[in-house]
Amino acid sequence: MAPLRVLVVARWYPAFDDPVRGSFVADQVDALVATRRVQPAVASFEFVRLNREPGRAEAERAEVHTRISAVVRGRPDVFADGGSPASEEIWPNLGGVPVARLPVATAAGDSAGQEADEHLRSFLPFLEGLVSRCGGERPFDLVHGHTAFPDGELAAAGARLLGVPYLVTEHSSLVADLLRDPDVHRRYAAVVRDAARVVVVSEALGRTLRAALPELGGILDERLVVAPNAVPVERFTAPGRATRRTGELLYVGSRKPDKGIAVLLEAFALARAERPDLTLRLIGRSPTDEDEASWHTRADELGLTGAVAFEPQADRGAVAEAMSRADVFVHPSRYETFGMVAAEALAAGLPVVATRSGGVEEVLGSDAASRGALVPVDDRDALAAAIVSVFDRRAEFDPGELRAYAARRFASGAVAQRLLALYDEIVGRQDDLARARPERGRRALATSTPASPTDVSRTSRLPVVVCFNRIRAARLLGPLPGALLRDLTLLTVPDPGDQPLPPGLGEIVVADLDAGYRAALDEVRRSAPPRGLRGRIARITDPEAPQRLAARAAEIHARHADYRLETAQAVVADAVRRRSVPDLLCVDGYDLVAASRALDSCLARLTPGGIRWLADRWTAARLERDEQA
């Protein structure tokens, strides 16, 4: 039986610079791949930032729409594996999953509806290109959106274009707030009405949706399915007590205020007053530096200096290691749709102390006391008491039993089979009947698509990266592997003194964008009457000269931004011409406008993605080289 081809639409999907965000979607995709009955591909996104000035932002937005629509429609290397899911020779990507990182324009002040519209302007041309390269055959049998807005709206639009059904899985803890926006509410309800199924990751989230969408009534009841997130239990170990650090409490997740961090610190201070050997380890990151500083200050105020460790966000392997050594896991969040880290902690054999925050209650189950404890939200006294109680009776919790419970409820294989049954039901396929599928489109794409110049599995020539915002360049390039950095060329502005780029960057082309502006001002200054007698004579013979020169200088000042852009366009064209590089990777809207001269002159092509796209492709190529070696 031919596998189902499923397009997964997910803004939240792990990337080199954020391996945690959307990891639950990647877990589900991996689990589906393991069934050998699903061939998924992922459409995710990365932002192209626009100018903060409204007038210039709209000009950049128009440029982004034109350029990005053309490139994601026309280039076959939009997927990280260099091909498309319709190409049997290329699918799957080294045992993994092809991922497209579609660029999306975004400006400060865009509403949720505007952001969704921007996603559509990139997503639909991408699908049109796939259909075209498949000779008109549809490249997917089903579309699966993760979060109903905007991903579900994208899935609905894509399904209409492809002529296939779609379903959505809701994960977002902010859905109730989102649905208070009338425009979003209307669009969200439309997605639900037309979806084949609406999957929620907990009964609690299902209740939230029913309360927020009362007008859907029986429609929602008919569509709603509860299926938990898939937990890769095999990635976690559950060692016995002898190997754990006695008294170490562990928290993993964002350090946002609504995750209950303030209450956790206060509760920990109370618990430590009774059990001085307790320590607390927090793995994650705060939304802002100010938030992070506030947690450190609060810990000091509570007398917890030396007892609390604030650690950065970590990947799955590091989290699993931390869970294997901790004594008790704490989860103080105010609201959770599921509680992935709580399920992972159980898989690692850890008892969990958590608040009654929705999904986590279902993770611990009806007999929560046998797996830890549940306490009211924002109740520091109850949380402190539960921490002490679970710590005192930690010998009662058998790590193997906790792990077995997590495996029964959330193991990837079981969740994947449940989703697969949904997929089969939706597409009307019977397991005992082979499903005829045209092969023409799949073969045509594989034989008619030439290798892309930026296919780094075939050539070492990487695109020139254009980023005239040095702060953003430093932030985006910093997490890249050193081996990739060595081969990159970055076109940017001079260092203002406090924005160092990552060490080991191959070539940095520094562009002084004010050169043209200064040259124009210098020309005005040279035209000014000289001092002394000659100057007085000149002013007598041409008394209006000073006013003309002042007006010209004022005009140059007013056109400062235009001069900078003209210089940037010339610099980009020259950089490409000198290096004979076929592709440009433009990070933001300004960079894309700056590249317009080079692109219009056919000196270079635009890549169909940004830094994330490049990192995905480079990683795939490296893995392929390693396998061949």
Disulfide bonds with the S-S distance in Angstrom:
none
